[in-house]
Amino acid sequence: MGQNESALAAFAANRAALVDYAARIVGSREGAEDVVQEAWLRLDGAAVQPIDHPLAYLYRIVRNLAFDLARRRSFERQHFPGEFQAEELSVPRPTPEDEALHREELAIVVEALAELPARTRRAVEMHRFQGLTLKEIAAALGISVALAHSLVYDGLDHCRSRLRRGARLRNP
């Protein structure tokens, strides 16, 4: 096996471990992915003479690049606190499958809420959507705190059971 082939084999077999290693240093999976990719490019481009231990060499490159990135990010945060930083704006996006599943679950919850008696539905909405405490719900509905608790509990339990039923229908 030639130099590039042995280095590529070491990289491919240990890529996930290299990303995990870099992520612990840089603090983000996205940054770690970039570091590992850069490490491969450097190893592949620098292979002028045979490397006895390509995996150890890869770990050393990853370590150095990860510390460089961590230092650069720290410097940027310290000296440019209000500036645009791309890693802070990157938000994990749900997959289309996740979006479809969440839309289905939301539809089930909306249906379940519509099935509830008006007072129970109102108590659940006040608790979950408006963030009111049980005491505030009780005052708004003119009922005891214990009854407010019971209404919220019963409403949420109904929604949970409808979601479980919907999940069983999707995954028999």
FIROSE-875443 format. One record per residue (C-alpha): residue number from 1; residue in one letter; x, y, z. Coordinates in Angstrom, 3 decimals, always signed. Example, Ala and Ser with C-alpha at 12.3 -4.5 7.8 and 13.67 -1.06 7.14 Angstrom:
<rec><resi>1</resi><resn>A</resn><xx>+12.300</xx><yy>-4.500</yy><zz>+7.800</zz></rec>
<rec><resi>2</resi><resn>S</resn><xx>+13.670</xx><yy>-1.060</yy><zz>+7.140</zz></rec>
% end
This chain:
<rec><resi>1</resi><resn>M</resn><xx>+0.000</xx><yy>+0.000</yy><zz>+0.000</zz></rec>
<rec><resi>2</resi><resn>G</resn><xx>+1.430</xx><yy>+3.390</yy><zz>-0.997</zz></rec>
<rec><resi>3</resi><resn>Q</resn><xx>+1.869</xx><yy>+6.436</yy><zz>+1.192</zz></rec>
<rec><resi>4</resi><resn>N</resn><xx>-1.402</xx><yy>+8.116</yy><zz>+0.238</zz></rec>
<rec><resi>5</resi><resn>E</resn><xx>-3.341</xx><yy>+4.864</yy><zz>+0.450</zz></rec>
<rec><resi>6</resi><resn>S</resn><xx>-2.170</xx><yy>+4.093</yy><zz>+3.996</zz></rec>
<rec><resi>7</resi><resn>A</resn><xx>-2.859</xx><yy>+7.669</yy><zz>+5.100</zz></rec>
<rec><resi>8</resi><resn>L</resn><xx>-6.292</xx><yy>+7.582</yy><zz>+3.453</zz></rec>
<rec><resi>9</resi><resn>A</resn><xx>-7.079</xx><yy>+4.250</yy><zz>+5.116</zz></rec>
<rec><resi>10</resi><resn>A</resn><xx>-6.042</xx><yy>+5.626</yy><zz>+8.519</zz></rec>
<rec><resi>11</resi><resn>F</resn><xx>-8.124</xx><yy>+8.753</yy><zz>+7.927</zz></rec>
<rec><resi>12</resi><resn>A</resn><xx>-11.222</xx><yy>+6.883</yy><zz>+6.752</zz></rec>
<rec><resi>13</resi><resn>A</resn><xx>-11.104</xx><yy>+4.339</yy><zz>+9.574</zz></rec>
<rec><resi>14</resi><resn>N</resn><xx>-10.650</xx><yy>+6.985</yy><zz>+12.287</zz></rec>
<rec><resi>15</resi><resn>R</resn><xx>-12.509</xx><yy>+10.016</yy><zz>+10.942</zz></rec>
<rec><resi>16</resi><resn>A</resn><xx>-15.293</xx><yy>+9.897</yy><zz>+13.560</zz></rec>
<rec><resi>17</resi><resn>A</resn><xx>-12.768</xx><yy>+9.564</yy><zz>+16.400</zz></rec>
<rec><resi>18</resi><resn>L</resn><xx>-10.766</xx><yy>+12.478</yy><zz>+14.982</zz></rec>
<rec><resi>19</resi><resn>V</resn><xx>-13.915</xx><yy>+14.638</yy><zz>+14.838</zz></rec>
<rec><resi>20</resi><resn>D</resn><xx>-14.789</xx><yy>+13.706</yy><zz>+18.435</zz></rec>
<rec><resi>21</resi><resn>Y</resn><xx>-11.242</xx><yy>+14.571</yy><zz>+19.524</zz></rec>
<rec><resi>22</resi><resn>A</resn><xx>-11.338</xx><yy>+17.947</yy><zz>+17.768</zz></rec>
<rec><resi>23</resi><resn>A</resn><xx>-14.844</xx><yy>+18.713</yy><zz>+19.066</zz></rec>
<rec><resi>24</resi><resn>R</resn><xx>-13.647</xx><yy>+18.429</yy><zz>+22.659</zz></rec>
<rec><resi>25</resi><resn>I</resn><xx>-11.027</xx><yy>+21.083</yy><zz>+21.929</zz></rec>
<rec><resi>26</resi><resn>V</resn><xx>-12.982</xx><yy>+23.547</yy><zz>+19.764</zz></rec>
<rec><resi>27</resi><resn>G</resn><xx>-16.322</xx><yy>+23.096</yy><zz>+21.499</zz></rec>
<rec><resi>28</resi><resn>S</resn><xx>-18.464</xx><yy>+22.490</yy><zz>+18.422</zz></rec>
<rec><resi>29</resi><resn>R</resn><xx>-19.058</xx><yy>+19.645</yy><zz>+16.040</zz></rec>
<rec><resi>30</resi><resn>E</resn><xx>-19.107</xx><yy>+21.965</yy><zz>+13.004</zz></rec>
<rec><resi>31</resi><resn>G</resn><xx>-15.713</xx><yy>+23.415</yy><zz>+13.864</zz></rec>
<rec><resi>32</resi><resn>A</resn><xx>-14.356</xx><yy>+19.926</yy><zz>+14.484</zz></rec>
<rec><resi>33</resi><resn>E</resn><xx>-15.534</xx><yy>+18.774</yy><zz>+11.049</zz></rec>
<rec><resi>34</resi><resn>D</resn><xx>-13.678</xx><yy>+21.695</yy><zz>+9.460</zz></rec>
<rec><resi>35</resi><resn>V</resn><xx>-10.542</xx><yy>+20.944</yy><zz>+11.470</zz></rec>
<rec><resi>36</resi><resn>V</resn><xx>-10.505</xx><yy>+17.263</yy><zz>+10.471</zz></rec>
<rec><resi>37</resi><resn>Q</resn><xx>-11.045</xx><yy>+18.108</yy><zz>+6.806</zz></rec>
<rec><resi>38</resi><resn>E</resn><xx>-8.202</xx><yy>+20.621</yy><zz>+6.923</zz></rec>
<rec><resi>39</resi><resn>A</resn><xx>-6.008</xx><yy>+18.039</yy><zz>+8.650</zz></rec>
<rec><resi>40</resi><resn>W</resn><xx>-6.594</xx><yy>+15.567</yy><zz>+5.821</zz></rec>
<rec><resi>41</resi><resn>L</resn><xx>-5.790</xx><yy>+18.195</yy><zz>+3.204</zz></rec>
<rec><resi>42</resi><resn>R</resn><xx>-2.559</xx><yy>+19.042</yy><zz>+4.968</zz></rec>
<rec><resi>43</resi><resn>L</resn><xx>-1.553</xx><yy>+15.411</yy><zz>+5.394</zz></rec>
<rec><resi>44</resi><resn>D</resn><xx>-2.378</xx><yy>+14.559</yy><zz>+1.791</zz></rec>
<rec><resi>45</resi><resn>G</resn><xx>-0.511</xx><yy>+17.596</yy><zz>+0.478</zz></rec>
<rec><resi>46</resi><resn>A</resn><xx>+2.505</xx><yy>+17.202</yy><zz>+2.746</zz></rec>
<rec><resi>47</resi><resn>A</resn><xx>+3.220</xx><yy>+13.544</yy><zz>+2.048</zz></rec>
<rec><resi>48</resi><resn>V</resn><xx>+6.584</xx><yy>+14.058</yy><zz>+0.323</zz></rec>
<rec><resi>49</resi><resn>Q</resn><xx>+8.324</xx><yy>+11.332</yy><zz>+2.248</zz></rec>
<rec><resi>50</resi><resn>P</resn><xx>+6.747</xx><yy>+8.269</yy><zz>+3.847</zz></rec>
<rec><resi>51</resi><resn>I</resn><xx>+5.127</xx><yy>+8.802</yy><zz>+7.239</zz></rec>
<rec><resi>52</resi><resn>D</resn><xx>+5.712</xx><yy>+5.915</yy><zz>+9.614</zz></rec>
<rec><resi>53</resi><resn>H</resn><xx>+2.558</xx><yy>+6.452</yy><zz>+11.692</zz></rec>
<rec><resi>54</resi><resn>P</resn><xx>-0.036</xx><yy>+8.326</yy><zz>+9.623</zz></rec>
<rec><resi>55</resi><resn>L</resn><xx>-2.731</xx><yy>+8.074</yy><zz>+12.332</zz></rec>
<rec><resi>56</resi><resn>A</resn><xx>-0.493</xx><yy>+9.602</yy><zz>+15.004</zz></rec>
<rec><resi>57</resi><resn>Y</resn><xx>+0.517</xx><yy>+12.286</yy><zz>+12.530</zz></rec>
<rec><resi>58</resi><resn>L</resn><xx>-3.176</xx><yy>+12.971</yy><zz>+11.772</zz></rec>
<rec><resi>59</resi><resn>Y</resn><xx>-3.975</xx><yy>+13.313</yy><zz>+15.476</zz></rec>
<rec><resi>60</resi><resn>R</resn><xx>-1.096</xx><yy>+15.774</yy><zz>+15.869</zz></rec>
<rec><resi>61</resi><resn>I</resn><xx>-2.344</xx><yy>+17.864</yy><zz>+12.923</zz></rec>
<rec><resi>62</resi><resn>V</resn><xx>-5.923</xx><yy>+17.778</yy><zz>+14.258</zz></rec>
<rec><resi>63</resi><resn>R</resn><xx>-4.740</xx><yy>+18.789</yy><zz>+17.720</zz></rec>
<rec><resi>64</resi><resn>N</resn><xx>-2.710</xx><yy>+21.715</yy><zz>+16.419</zz></rec>
<rec><resi>65</resi><resn>L</resn><xx>-5.461</xx><yy>+22.950</yy><zz>+14.089</zz></rec>
<rec><resi>66</resi><resn>A</resn><xx>-8.103</xx><yy>+22.580</yy><zz>+16.811</zz></rec>
<rec><resi>67</resi><resn>F</resn><xx>-6.068</xx><yy>+24.604</yy><zz>+19.294</zz></rec>
<rec><resi>68</resi><resn>D</resn><xx>-5.442</xx><yy>+27.236</yy><zz>+16.609</zz></rec>
<rec><resi>69</resi><resn>L</resn><xx>-9.173</xx><yy>+27.496</yy><zz>+15.923</zz></rec>
<rec><resi>70</resi><resn>A</resn><xx>-10.025</xx><yy>+27.644</yy><zz>+19.627</zz></rec>
<rec><resi>71</resi><resn>R</resn><xx>-7.465</xx><yy>+30.418</yy><zz>+20.172</zz></rec>
<rec><resi>72</resi><resn>R</resn><xx>-8.747</xx><yy>+32.346</yy><zz>+17.137</zz></rec>
<rec><resi>73</resi><resn>R</resn><xx>-12.367</xx><yy>+32.103</yy><zz>+18.345</zz></rec>
<rec><resi>74</resi><resn>S</resn><xx>-11.363</xx><yy>+33.190</yy><zz>+21.827</zz></rec>
<rec><resi>75</resi><resn>F</resn><xx>-9.452</xx><yy>+36.158</yy><zz>+20.406</zz></rec>
<rec><resi>76</resi><resn>E</resn><xx>-12.422</xx><yy>+37.146</yy><zz>+18.218</zz></rec>
<rec><resi>77</resi><resn>R</resn><xx>-14.868</xx><yy>+36.969</yy><zz>+21.119</zz></rec>
<rec><resi>78</resi><resn>Q</resn><xx>-12.538</xx><yy>+38.974</yy><zz>+23.313</zz></rec>
<rec><resi>79</resi><resn>H</resn><xx>-11.641</xx><yy>+41.696</yy><zz>+20.826</zz></rec>
<rec><resi>80</resi><resn>F</resn><xx>-14.748</xx><yy>+41.802</yy><zz>+18.637</zz></rec>
<rec><resi>81</resi><resn>P</resn><xx>-17.639</xx><yy>+40.969</yy><zz>+20.973</zz></rec>
<rec><resi>82</resi><resn>G</resn><xx>-20.393</xx><yy>+42.554</yy><zz>+18.853</zz></rec>
<rec><resi>83</resi><resn>E</resn><xx>-19.092</xx><yy>+41.355</yy><zz>+15.504</zz></rec>
<rec><resi>84</resi><resn>F</resn><xx>-20.703</xx><yy>+38.768</yy><zz>+13.294</zz></rec>
<rec><resi>85</resi><resn>Q</resn><xx>-19.507</xx><yy>+35.259</yy><zz>+14.101</zz></rec>
<rec><resi>86</resi><resn>A</resn><xx>-20.775</xx><yy>+32.575</yy><zz>+11.748</zz></rec>
<rec><resi>87</resi><resn>E</resn><xx>-20.535</xx><yy>+29.695</yy><zz>+14.224</zz></rec>
<rec><resi>88</resi><resn>E</resn><xx>-22.881</xx><yy>+31.504</yy><zz>+16.585</zz></rec>
<rec><resi>89</resi><resn>L</resn><xx>-25.460</xx><yy>+31.897</yy><zz>+13.831</zz></rec>
<rec><resi>90</resi><resn>S</resn><xx>-25.380</xx><yy>+28.317</yy><zz>+12.617</zz></rec>
<rec><resi>91</resi><resn>V</resn><xx>-28.495</xx><yy>+26.631</yy><zz>+13.871</zz></rec>
<rec><resi>92</resi><resn>P</resn><xx>-29.029</xx><yy>+22.936</yy><zz>+13.365</zz></rec>
<rec><resi>93</resi><resn>R</resn><xx>-31.783</xx><yy>+22.497</yy><zz>+10.823</zz></rec>
<rec><resi>94</resi><resn>P</resn><xx>-34.302</xx><yy>+19.683</yy><zz>+11.149</zz></rec>
<rec><resi>95</resi><resn>T</resn><xx>-34.438</xx><yy>+17.188</yy><zz>+8.327</zz></rec>
<rec><resi>96</resi><resn>P</resn><xx>-37.492</xx><yy>+17.164</yy><zz>+6.056</zz></rec>
<rec><resi>97</resi><resn>E</resn><xx>-38.558</xx><yy>+13.925</yy><zz>+7.748</zz></rec>
<rec><resi>98</resi><resn>D</resn><xx>-38.356</xx><yy>+15.587</yy><zz>+11.162</zz></rec>
<rec><resi>99</resi><resn>E</resn><xx>-40.382</xx><yy>+18.546</yy><zz>+9.911</zz></rec>
<rec><resi>100</resi><resn>A</resn><xx>-43.075</xx><yy>+16.245</yy><zz>+8.532</zz></rec>
<rec><resi>101</resi><resn>L</resn><xx>-43.179</xx><yy>+14.275</yy><zz>+11.783</zz></rec>
<rec><resi>102</resi><resn>H</resn><xx>-43.459</xx><yy>+17.448</yy><zz>+13.862</zz></rec>
<rec><resi>103</resi><resn>R</resn><xx>-46.231</xx><yy>+18.766</yy><zz>+11.610</zz></rec>
<rec><resi>104</resi><resn>E</resn><xx>-48.123</xx><yy>+15.492</yy><zz>+12.113</zz></rec>
<rec><resi>105</resi><resn>E</resn><xx>-47.613</xx><yy>+15.675</yy><zz>+15.879</zz></rec>
<rec><resi>106</resi><resn>L</resn><xx>-48.762</xx><yy>+19.294</yy><zz>+15.957</zz></rec>
<rec><resi>107</resi><resn>A</resn><xx>-51.897</xx><yy>+18.369</yy><zz>+14.028</zz></rec>
<rec><resi>108</resi><resn>I</resn><xx>-52.589</xx><yy>+15.566</yy><zz>+16.526</zz></rec>
<rec><resi>109</resi><resn>V</resn><xx>-52.158</xx><yy>+17.974</yy><zz>+19.475</zz></rec>
<rec><resi>110</resi><resn>V</resn><xx>-54.449</xx><yy>+20.561</yy><zz>+17.846</zz></rec>
<rec><resi>111</resi><resn>E</resn><xx>-57.089</xx><yy>+17.861</yy><zz>+17.336</zz></rec>
<rec><resi>112</resi><resn>A</resn><xx>-56.630</xx><yy>+16.619</yy><zz>+20.899</zz></rec>
<rec><resi>113</resi><resn>L</resn><xx>-57.055</xx><yy>+20.148</yy><zz>+22.275</zz></rec>
<rec><resi>114</resi><resn>A</resn><xx>-60.227</xx><yy>+20.590</yy><zz>+20.228</zz></rec>
<rec><resi>115</resi><resn>E</resn><xx>-61.625</xx><yy>+17.394</yy><zz>+21.805</zz></rec>
<rec><resi>116</resi><resn>L</resn><xx>-61.222</xx><yy>+18.768</yy><zz>+25.337</zz></rec>
<rec><resi>117</resi><resn>P</resn><xx>-64.001</xx><yy>+20.536</yy><zz>+27.242</zz></rec>
<rec><resi>118</resi><resn>A</resn><xx>-63.704</xx><yy>+24.313</yy><zz>+26.879</zz></rec>
<rec><resi>119</resi><resn>R</resn><xx>-62.499</xx><yy>+24.974</yy><zz>+30.443</zz></rec>
<rec><resi>120</resi><resn>T</resn><xx>-59.874</xx><yy>+22.206</yy><zz>+30.296</zz></rec>
<rec><resi>121</resi><resn>R</resn><xx>-58.637</xx><yy>+23.404</yy><zz>+26.901</zz></rec>
<rec><resi>122</resi><resn>R</resn><xx>-58.425</xx><yy>+26.985</yy><zz>+28.165</zz></rec>
<rec><resi>123</resi><resn>A</resn><xx>-56.462</xx><yy>+25.887</yy><zz>+31.253</zz></rec>
<rec><resi>124</resi><resn>V</resn><xx>-53.980</xx><yy>+23.913</yy><zz>+29.129</zz></rec>
<rec><resi>125</resi><resn>E</resn><xx>-53.565</xx><yy>+26.813</yy><zz>+26.685</zz></rec>
<rec><resi>126</resi><resn>M</resn><xx>-52.999</xx><yy>+29.281</yy><zz>+29.522</zz></rec>
<rec><resi>127</resi><resn>H</resn><xx>-50.412</xx><yy>+26.977</yy><zz>+31.115</zz></rec>
<rec><resi>128</resi><resn>R</resn><xx>-48.507</xx><yy>+25.841</yy><zz>+28.017</zz></rec>
<rec><resi>129</resi><resn>F</resn><xx>-48.876</xx><yy>+28.729</yy><zz>+25.589</zz></rec>
<rec><resi>130</resi><resn>Q</resn><xx>-49.094</xx><yy>+31.724</yy><zz>+27.890</zz></rec>
<rec><resi>131</resi><resn>G</resn><xx>-46.825</xx><yy>+30.363</yy><zz>+30.614</zz></rec>
<rec><resi>132</resi><resn>L</resn><xx>-49.238</xx><yy>+31.115</yy><zz>+33.441</zz></rec>
<rec><resi>133</resi><resn>T</resn><xx>-48.875</xx><yy>+29.418</yy><zz>+36.814</zz></rec>
<rec><resi>134</resi><resn>L</resn><xx>-51.623</xx><yy>+27.246</yy><zz>+38.251</zz></rec>
<rec><resi>135</resi><resn>K</resn><xx>-52.458</xx><yy>+30.009</yy><zz>+40.705</zz></rec>
<rec><resi>136</resi><resn>E</resn><xx>-52.860</xx><yy>+32.526</yy><zz>+37.857</zz></rec>
<rec><resi>137</resi><resn>I</resn><xx>-54.998</xx><yy>+30.066</yy><zz>+35.883</zz></rec>
<rec><resi>138</resi><resn>A</resn><xx>-57.193</xx><yy>+29.441</yy><zz>+38.912</zz></rec>
<rec><resi>139</resi><resn>A</resn><xx>-57.698</xx><yy>+33.191</yy><zz>+39.403</zz></rec>
<rec><resi>140</resi><resn>A</resn><xx>-58.473</xx><yy>+33.768</yy><zz>+35.701</zz></rec>
<rec><resi>141</resi><resn>L</resn><xx>-60.994</xx><yy>+30.913</yy><zz>+35.551</zz></rec>
<rec><resi>142</resi><resn>G</resn><xx>-62.440</xx><yy>+31.519</yy><zz>+39.019</zz></rec>
<rec><resi>143</resi><resn>I</resn><xx>-61.594</xx><yy>+28.023</yy><zz>+40.264</zz></rec>
<rec><resi>144</resi><resn>S</resn><xx>-59.375</xx><yy>+26.519</yy><zz>+42.955</zz></rec>
<rec><resi>145</resi><resn>V</resn><xx>-55.676</xx><yy>+25.882</yy><zz>+42.355</zz></rec>
<rec><resi>146</resi><resn>A</resn><xx>-56.303</xx><yy>+22.156</yy><zz>+42.848</zz></rec>
<rec><resi>147</resi><resn>L</resn><xx>-58.956</xx><yy>+22.163</yy><zz>+40.124</zz></rec>
<rec><resi>148</resi><resn>A</resn><xx>-56.664</xx><yy>+24.168</yy><zz>+37.829</zz></rec>
<rec><resi>149</resi><resn>H</resn><xx>-53.978</xx><yy>+21.545</yy><zz>+38.400</zz></rec>
<rec><resi>150</resi><resn>S</resn><xx>-56.428</xx><yy>+18.762</yy><zz>+37.641</zz></rec>
<rec><resi>151</resi><resn>L</resn><xx>-57.635</xx><yy>+20.443</yy><zz>+34.442</zz></rec>
<rec><resi>152</resi><resn>V</resn><xx>-54.107</xx><yy>+21.025</yy><zz>+33.160</zz></rec>
<rec><resi>153</resi><resn>Y</resn><xx>-53.027</xx><yy>+17.510</yy><zz>+34.090</zz></rec>
<rec><resi>154</resi><resn>D</resn><xx>-56.062</xx><yy>+15.902</yy><zz>+32.446</zz></rec>
<rec><resi>155</resi><resn>G</resn><xx>-55.664</xx><yy>+18.002</yy><zz>+29.293</zz></rec>
<rec><resi>156</resi><resn>L</resn><xx>-51.967</xx><yy>+17.227</yy><zz>+28.931</zz></rec>
<rec><resi>157</resi><resn>D</resn><xx>-52.602</xx><yy>+13.555</yy><zz>+29.636</zz></rec>
<rec><resi>158</resi><resn>H</resn><xx>-55.215</xx><yy>+13.500</yy><zz>+26.859</zz></rec>
<rec><resi>159</resi><resn>C</resn><xx>-52.766</xx><yy>+15.120</yy><zz>+24.422</zz></rec>
<rec><resi>160</resi><resn>R</resn><xx>-50.022</xx><yy>+12.639</yy><zz>+25.395</zz></rec>
<rec><resi>161</resi><resn>S</resn><xx>-52.283</xx><yy>+9.644</yy><zz>+24.895</zz></rec>
<rec><resi>162</resi><resn>R</resn><xx>-53.369</xx><yy>+10.943</yy><zz>+21.469</zz></rec>
<rec><resi>163</resi><resn>L</resn><xx>-49.710</xx><yy>+11.412</yy><zz>+20.503</zz></rec>
<rec><resi>164</resi><resn>R</resn><xx>-48.904</xx><yy>+7.862</yy><zz>+21.629</zz></rec>
<rec><resi>165</resi><resn>R</resn><xx>-51.824</xx><yy>+6.539</yy><zz>+19.617</zz></rec>
<rec><resi>166</resi><resn>G</resn><xx>-50.619</xx><yy>+8.477</yy><zz>+16.575</zz></rec>
<rec><resi>167</resi><resn>A</resn><xx>-47.107</xx><yy>+7.078</yy><zz>+17.015</zz></rec>
<rec><resi>168</resi><resn>R</resn><xx>-48.465</xx><yy>+3.529</yy><zz>+17.173</zz></rec>
<rec><resi>169</resi><resn>L</resn><xx>-50.367</xx><yy>+4.108</yy><zz>+13.949</zz></rec>
<rec><resi>170</resi><resn>R</resn><xx>-47.206</xx><yy>+5.339</yy><zz>+12.205</zz></rec>
<rec><resi>171</resi><resn>N</resn><xx>-45.036</xx><yy>+2.502</yy><zz>+13.582</zz></rec>
<rec><resi>172</resi><resn>P</resn><xx>-47.183</xx><yy>-0.610</yy><zz>+14.027</zz></rec>
% end
